[in-house]
Amino acid sequence: MKHMPDVLKKYTYGGVKVAFITLEKTIKDTVSAHSLDEICAETTAYAEIVAAIIVASCKEDGASVSVSIKKEENLFGAVAENDGRVCGFHEKISPLQNSGIVLEVTRRLYLRGDYKSIVSANDVSSAVNEYFRTSLQVEARFALGKTGNVYYGLLVEQFPITCEREEIWRNAANEEIEYLEPIENGNLSTERELMKKYTLMGVVPIKFGCTCSSASVSEIIKSIPHEELKATADENGYIEIRCKFCGKTRKRKVC
């Protein structure tokens, strides 16, 4: 399969809007930053795709979305900014009591604050569908997968039915996800032909990136008691703080 760019494309048609994302280099950068094995890399990639897809549906400038997917004794997390920056991580947690997954989504909106939602389902796609239905009151159909080295996600989101003349779009989400089944099944070479009937509304290049900064590290250090800082500092009085999302490590002198 030929190389595909890391990009999210947004379309509209009739009663739906469609988001389609492909990631390759972003996932390679994530794997490199956290030394992930193949199994962890896959679900971390899915967390990044879910975060990027959801933040693309946010209308506010400066919005960001963080996602965690809990499965068995693993947590796969990701954060996405609406400027295209995405990064993810994996960590061990206490084992879940059920056999499915738990999806936690936090939307950080500059003007309206934070909105957190938690849903459970058998798999990631079902959890995302449930999130849109229960938390956003939107009918949506979501699919994701991997073909070759490319991870992809496809979201068909139905516009609200507000009047009688819009009733013709009542089942639009189901109809369009069926139309896009070749892409859903990983035949990404059909994208150009299938998307001809849609109106392209925007293209967002995606890249591995984080919002952590020297200022945020300073704020973290301020919140830690001085005695605790002294206890963890090295012989020269420095501590290291590592961002769990992007893996970047910063050193600060604390004593």
N, C-alpha and C positions, 0 to 999 in steps of 0.2 A: 504493500500500500504506500502511495506517495505521501510525502510530508504534508501535514496540514497545520495552518497557523493556530496559535492560541488566541481565540477570538470568541466573542459572544455577539450574535446577531439577533436583532429584534425586528419582528414583522407584524403586520396586521392583515386581516382578511375577514370580511363579513362580520360575524359576531365573535371573533376571537383575536387574541394576540399570541404570538408564538416567539419563544426564545430558544435559540439553538447554540450550544457551546461545545467547542472542541479544545482539549488540552493535551499537550505533549511535553513541551519544554518546562512548563510550570511544574508538572509532576516530577520531572527529572530533578529540578532544582529542590523540590520538597524532599525527595528521597535522599539527595546529597546532603541537605542541611541536617537531617535527622537520622541518617543511616538506616532507613526503613527496609525491612525485607519485603518480598513480593506481595505477601498476603496483606500486611499492614499498609503498603503503598496503595493497594487497590481501594480499600475503604477510606483511607485518608483522601485519595483523589475524589471519591464520591462526595465526601464532606465538602471539599473545595468547590465542586460543581454545584452542589445544593446551595451553598452560601452565595456563590456568584449569580445563580439563577434568581434567588429570592431578592438579593439587593438590586438586581436589574428591574424588578417590579416596583421598587420604591420610587416615589415621585420626588422626594426632597433631595436637594443638593446636599452633599456631605453625609449622606446616609451610609451606614455600614451594617453588616449582618454577621453575627457569629453563630456557628452551628456546632453541636456535638451529637455524634452518633454513638450510643452506648450499646455494645453487643457482647454478651457473655462477660468476660473480665477485661474488656478493652473499651477505651474511649478514643474516638477519632474526632478531632476538632478542626475547625477552620474558621477563618475570618475573611470577609471580602468587603472591599470598599467600592463605591460606585464609580471610581476612576479607573477600575480594572485591576487593582492590586489584590492578590489572593495569597494566603499561605495557610498551611495546616500542620497538624502534629498528631502523635499517638502517645498514649500513656496507659498504664495498667490501673484498674479500679477494682473495687470489691465486686464479685460476680453478681450479675442480675439474677433475680428470682424467676424470671420468665425466659422463654426460649426465643423470643423475637428481638426487636430492637426498640430503643427509646430515642426519639429525635427531639432535641431541645434547640429552639431557635430564638435568638434575641435580636430584634431590630433596634438599632440605635439611630434615632431620628433627631436631627439637630434642633428642630423647633418643638417637637412633641415628646421628647424623652425616649425612654426604653420600653419596649414591649416584649415580654417573654412568653413563649408557648412551649408546651411539652405534649407530645403525642406518642402513642405506642402502635406498633404494627409488626407484621411478619417480615417486611423487607423495607429497604430505603424508599423505593418508588411509592409504595402504598402509604408510608409515613408522610411523604411530601404531599400526596393527594389529600390525606386527612388534615394536614396542617392548613392547606389552602381552604378546605371546606369548613373547618371548625374555627380557625383563628382569623381568617380573612373573609369568611363567608363568600368564597368564590369557588365555582366549579372549575377544576383543572385536571389535566392528565399529564403525568410526568413519567419519563422513561430515561434510563441511563445505562451505560455499558462501556465496553472496551473492545476495540478492534485493532489488532496489531499493537502498536505503542500509543495509540490515540484513545483517550477517554472522552466520552461525549455525554451530553445531557440535552433533553428535549422537553420543553414545557409548552403545553397548549392551554391557555387560560381564557375562560369564557367571560365576555363582557356581561354585566348585569342586564337582565331583561326589564326595561322600564316602561314599555307601552305595548299595546296589542300588535302593532306592525312589526315589532322586534321578535315576536313569537316564532318567526321562521328560523331564528337562530337558537332556539331552545336546546337543541341537541348538537350544537356546533362543535363543542369540545370533543365529543365522542366521534363525530364525523371526521374531523380534521386529524385526530390522532390515528384513525384508521387509514386515512389518505397518506399519512406520513409513516406508515408501518415499515417500509423499506429502511428508512433512517433509524427508526426505533430498533430494528433488528440488526443494525450495524452496517448496513450497506450505504456508507457515507458518500460513495461516488454518485448516488442519485440526488444529492442535495440540490445541485444547481438546477436540474430539470424540475424537481418537485416544487421548489420555492419560486418558480417563475410566476405563479398565480398570486403570490403574496406581495404586499407593498413593504419594501425595506424601510424601517423607521430609524435604525441606528446600528452602528458597529462599534463595539468596545474591545480594543486589544486587551488581552489578559496577560499578566506577568506575575511572577513570584515577588511579593513585596509586603512590607509590614508598616504599621504606624508607630512602632516603638521608637523611642528617641532618647537622647541624653536627658531631656527634661523629664520624661516619664520615669527614667531610672532614678533621677534625683528625688522624685516624689515618693517612689517606693522606699528608698533609703530613709527618708524622713519619717516614714511610718513604722520603722523597725526600732525597738528600744536600743539605746546605745550599748548596754551591756551585751545584748545579743549580737550586735555588730562586732564588738570587740572579740567575742568568743569565736566568731566565724572568720575573722580576718586572718590573713597570712602573716608571716613574721615581719613583713614590711608595712603592715597596716592596711592592706588592700583586700577587698572582697570582689568576687565576680558574680554578676547577675546575668543569667541567660534567658533570653526571650523564648518562651515555650512554643510560640508560633513560628517564628522565622529562624530560631536557633542562634541568633547573633549574641555574642558575649561581650559585655562591657565591664571594665575594671574601674573601681572607685576607691580612693583612699578615705578611710573612715576613722582612723585613729593613728 
